[in-house]
């Protein structure tokens, strides 16, 4: 058994996030596992930039409501307990709804490749939003 101390909480860098995003790494792919697990908290309206891990990424919402979108698909509102898989090679973004913070766990087999940040309009567009249910 190996116990590692918890690393400090970090903030989402401005080039990869908009608003108040806090990141708590849980594990960073220690051999033999390649799995990266991160707890992410986003203040109201905060989100990350378009990104994709080459092997896909799974998110589990643990608090409040959030939004997720795969590029060229509808934005979906998520609730606690919802689990989302962003497919391999698909650019996606996620974060909090405009009025409420959110928290989720992120599971990925590799680190993400990052793209551009979304504008408020791109992120909150009502025309493309639907509920996960």
C-alpha positions as CSV (number, residue, x, y, z in Angstrom):
1,X,0.0,0.0,0.0
2,X,1.2,3.5,-0.8
3,X,-0.4,6.6,0.7
4,X,0.4,9.9,-0.9
5,X,-0.3,13.3,0.6
6,X,-3.0,15.4,-1.0
7,X,-1.5,18.0,-3.4
8,X,-2.7,21.6,-2.9
9,X,-5.8,22.9,-4.7
10,X,-4.9,24.8,-7.8
11,X,-6.8,27.3,-9.9
12,X,-7.7,26.8,-13.5
13,X,-5.3,28.7,-15.6
14,X,-6.8,31.6,-17.6
15,X,-5.7,30.1,-21.0
16,X,-7.8,27.0,-20.2
17,X,-10.7,28.4,-18.2
18,X,-13.1,31.3,-17.6
19,X,-14.2,32.3,-14.2
20,X,-13.4,30.7,-10.8
21,X,-12.3,27.1,-11.4
22,X,-10.6,25.1,-8.6
23,X,-8.8,21.9,-9.4
24,X,-7.9,19.2,-6.9
25,X,-5.8,16.4,-8.4
26,X,-6.6,13.1,-6.8
27,X,-4.2,10.9,-8.8
28,X,-2.1,11.6,-11.8
29,X,-1.7,8.2,-13.5
30,X,0.6,6.5,-11.1
31,X,1.9,3.2,-12.7
32,X,0.5,0.7,-13.4
33,X,-2.7,2.8,-13.9
34,X,-2.8,5.6,-16.4
35,X,-6.0,7.0,-15.0
36,X,-6.0,10.7,-14.0
37,X,-8.7,11.6,-11.5
38,X,-9.5,15.2,-10.6
39,X,-12.1,17.0,-8.5
40,X,-13.2,20.2,-10.1
41,X,-15.3,23.0,-8.7
42,X,-16.5,25.9,-10.8
43,X,-18.2,29.1,-9.6
44,X,-21.4,30.3,-11.2
45,X,-20.9,30.5,-15.0
46,X,-17.2,29.3,-14.8
47,X,-16.1,26.7,-17.3
48,X,-13.1,25.3,-19.0
49,X,-12.0,25.8,-22.6
50,X,-12.6,23.3,-25.4
51,X,-10.5,20.3,-24.8
52,X,-10.2,16.6,-25.5
53,X,-8.2,13.8,-24.0
54,X,-7.2,11.4,-26.8
55,X,-8.8,8.4,-25.0
56,X,-12.0,10.2,-23.9
57,X,-13.0,11.5,-20.5
58,X,-15.7,10.7,-18.0
59,X,-17.3,13.2,-15.6
60,X,-19.6,12.6,-12.6
61,X,-21.5,15.6,-11.3
62,X,-21.4,15.6,-7.5
63,X,-22.9,19.0,-6.6
64,X,-25.4,21.5,-8.0
65,X,-25.9,21.8,-11.8
66,X,-23.5,22.0,-14.7
67,X,-23.4,22.3,-18.4
68,X,-21.6,20.1,-20.9
69,X,-21.2,20.3,-24.6
70,X,-19.5,18.2,-27.3
71,X,-18.5,20.4,-30.2
72,X,-21.3,20.6,-32.8
73,X,-23.8,19.0,-30.4
74,X,-26.4,20.4,-28.1
75,X,-25.5,21.8,-24.7
76,X,-26.8,19.6,-21.9
77,X,-27.7,20.6,-18.4
78,X,-26.4,18.1,-15.8
79,X,-27.6,17.3,-12.2
80,X,-25.9,15.6,-9.3
81,X,-25.3,11.9,-10.0
82,X,-25.3,12.4,-13.8
83,X,-22.3,10.7,-15.5
84,X,-21.1,11.9,-18.9
85,X,-18.6,10.3,-21.2
86,X,-16.9,12.6,-23.8
87,X,-15.8,10.3,-26.6
88,X,-12.3,9.7,-27.7
89,X,-11.1,12.6,-29.8
90,X,-14.2,14.7,-29.4
91,X,-13.7,18.4,-28.3
92,X,-15.9,19.3,-25.4
93,X,-16.3,21.8,-22.6
94,X,-18.1,21.8,-19.2
95,X,-18.7,23.9,-16.2
96,X,-21.3,25.6,-14.0
97,X,-24.6,27.0,-14.9
98,X,-24.7,30.9,-14.9
99,X,-26.3,31.2,-11.5
100,X,-25.0,28.2,-9.6
101,X,-21.7,26.6,-8.8
102,X,-21.0,23.0,-9.7
103,X,-18.6,20.2,-8.7
104,X,-17.6,17.1,-10.6
105,X,-15.1,14.3,-10.7
106,X,-13.1,13.9,-13.9
107,X,-11.6,10.5,-15.0
108,X,-9.3,10.3,-18.0
109,X,-6.5,8.0,-19.2
110,X,-4.4,10.8,-20.4
111,X,-4.0,14.6,-20.1
112,X,-6.2,16.8,-22.1
113,X,-5.2,18.8,-25.2
114,X,-6.6,22.3,-24.9
115,X,-8.2,24.7,-27.3
116,X,-9.8,28.1,-27.0
117,X,-12.0,29.5,-24.3
118,X,-15.7,30.0,-25.0
119,X,-17.5,33.3,-24.9
120,X,-20.4,33.7,-22.5
121,X,-22.8,33.6,-25.6
122,X,-21.2,30.3,-26.9
123,X,-21.4,28.7,-23.4
124,X,-24.9,29.7,-22.4
125,X,-26.8,29.7,-25.7
126,X,-30.4,28.8,-24.9
127,X,-31.0,27.7,-28.5
128,X,-29.0,24.5,-28.1
129,X,-29.6,23.6,-24.4
130,X,-31.5,20.5,-23.4
131,X,-31.7,18.6,-20.1
132,X,-30.0,15.3,-19.8
133,X,-33.3,13.5,-19.0
